[in-house]
Amino acid sequence: MNTRDLEAFIVVVETGSIISASARLHLTQPGITRRIQSLERHIGVELLERSSKPLKPTKAGHRVYELGRKVLRAVDDLHSEFQESRDFCGDFRVGVSPFVAETVLAGPLDALRADFPAMRLHLSSAWSPALIEMVLGDQIDAATVFLPSSEKFPARIRAEEICRQEIVIVASPDSPLSGQVNLDRLNGIPWVLSQQGCGFRRLVHRAYEHAGMPLNVAVEAVTKDLQLSLVARGVGIGVVPLRILEKSGWRDKVKVLHVPELEPDFCVWLIHCPPAGRLAAPIKRYHEVMVQTYEN
């Protein structure tokens, strides 16, 4: 089996098209197609549903993708075993929680590129629970997630703390609520939250469920800046990391509430599945620069 054929198939699955794969691998589109056809002939099964847009793997293709990722990682391990860390030239697939991406991501990624100039860095963004599943499924190599310090990670996951972060509940300046507020005072008040899958929304939902109260989500907004703008206008109350609030232009246009039932200790974690193998050095360096960034 030609590993270049396998690489072409994996990149097509990850990008969803022959065009995108050819751009990433710097090959012609017919060249990508020939490599996939060669792999299909070698294995004896059809790997892609060619009528779907974007391209999707068949059931057999899903399995070949999963096993193929491990094969290519093993090949990269072999190449990297006796090389200096700066010579590392494999893929490093990193997942990032939106709340991490909004505040500190650019610097650490620049540091990784500088330390490993030949490394191919691929970035994905998703909510923390989804990132955990992506690491477990070998869709990404590591991720930075934002979850409570009491979070119970799956046994295969290694979670390394980067920093602890305070979260706060915010309301419009015109809200009758102020200072410390018990959860039952929030009954019936609308919320401005992220979509399903967000760790903060899960926190609020669980607290309301435990109290036997219905959760009223008035608006689902993607970014914290948009959420803060809606909170400032009185659309509802919200939840935000204090670090993001302090850097936001809306910080003086909302007021902070203290709700004991909604103030757990949150952490930014770096997660991956050991053994790290060839990725040990990039993962270690990523953790170091993330810690340094949050300390500044």
C-alpha positions, -999 to +999 in steps of 0.1 A: +000+000+000+012+035-009+009+058+021+006+088-003-026+072-016-038+069+020-029+105+028-048+117-002-080+099+009-077+111+045-073+147+033-104+144+010-124+131+040-112+160+062-118+187+036-149+173+019-137+178-016-111+169-042-105+206-049-096+214-012-075+183-009-055+192-040-048+227-026-036+213+007-014+186-008-003+208-037-014+182-063-037+184-093-073+173-089-068+143-113-037+134-092-058+132-061-085+112-079-059+087-092-045+082-057-079+074-042-087+050-070-054+033-064-062+029-028-097+015-036-082-010-060-057-021-034-082-025-006-110-037-028-138-015-015-154+018-025-143+045-001-163+076-010-199+084-017-191+104-048-227+117-053-227+135-019-217+172-016-194+176+003-178+142-003-184+117+025-168+084+032-187+051+028-191+029+058-159+011+048-143+045+041-150+056+077-131+026+090-102+031+065-100+067+076-098+057+113-071+031+107-054+052+081-049+081+106-031+056+129-009+043+100+002+078+090+009+087+127+030+056+130+049+066+098+054+101+112+066+086+145+092+066+126+104+096+107+105+118+139+121+093+163+157+103+156+151+139+145+155+171+165+121+186+176+125+215+152+126+190+123+092+175+132+072+177+100+040+158+108+004+169+113-007+184+146-045+187+148-056+210+176-092+217+188-101+249+206-131+259+226-146+292+213-140+309+247-103+301+245-101+312+208-117+346+217-090+355+241-056+339+238-052+317+208-031+337+184+001+339+205+004+302+213-002+292+177+025+316+165+049+301+191+042+266+179+048+276+143+081+292+153+093+262+173+082+236+147+085+254+114+079+222+093+049+211+113+015+211+096-009+227+120-047+221+116-072+239+138-108+230+147-132+249+169-161+233+188-177+233+222-157+215+249-179+183+251-176+178+214-138+184+215-135+156+241-153+132+217-131+143+188-100+135+208-114+101+218-123+094+181-088+104+169-103+132+148-079+157+166-047+151+185-052+176+214-077+203+225-080+232+249-114+230+266-131+252+292-149+231+318-154+229+356-124+219+377-146+190+390-151+176+355-147+139+352-129+131+320-130+097+303-103+073+314-084+075+282-081+113+284-052+130+300-063+165+312-036+190+321-047+222+338-036+254+321-053+279+344-084+286+365-109+311+354-137+329+372-171+331+355-198+357+362-234+363+356-242+396+339-274+417+336-285+450+321-278+480+343-316+486+343-323+451+358-339+451+392-314+423+402-281+433+418-254+420+440-258+384+453-288+367+439-301+332+447-310+310+418-347+310+425-347+348+419-339+341+383-370+319+377-387+331+346-360+356+336-348+351+300-312+341+292-289+350+263-267+319+258-247+300+233-261+271+213-266+236+227-232+219+235-217+250+252-204+241+287-218+273+302-253+265+289-249+230+303-240+245+337-271+268+337-294+240+324-283+215+351-287+241+379-322+250+367-331+213+363-319+205+398-340+234+411-371+222+392-372+255+372-378+259+334-349+275+315-360+303+293-335+310+265-345+342+247-316+343+222-289+319+211-258+340+201-225+327+189-199+351+203-196+365+238-193+400+225-227+397+208-242+381+240-229+410+261-244+435+237-278+418+240-275+416+278-267+453+279-299+460+259-320+441+284-328+411+262-318+387+291-291+378+315-259+360+305-228+341+317-193+350+307-157+343+317-144+373+337-114+375+315-135+380+284-157+406+302-127+426+313-115+428+277-149+436+262-161+470+251-194+462+269-178+457+303-191+491+316-225+486+301-235+455+321-235+447+358-222+416+375-245+394+396-232+368+421-253+336+419-238+310+443-254+281+425-238+292+392-202+299+403-182+267+401-145+267+397-138+266+359-105+256+343-089+258+309-076+223+302-053+208+276-065+173+268-051+145+247-049+107+247-015+093+257+009+080+246+017+112+227+045+095+207+059+119+180+035+147+193+050+148+228+071+178+220+044+199+203+019+190+230+043+200+258+052+232+241+016+241+234+008+236+271+037+258+281+028+287+259-009+285+269+001+287+306+024+316+299-003+334+279-029+332+306-004+344+332+002+376+312 
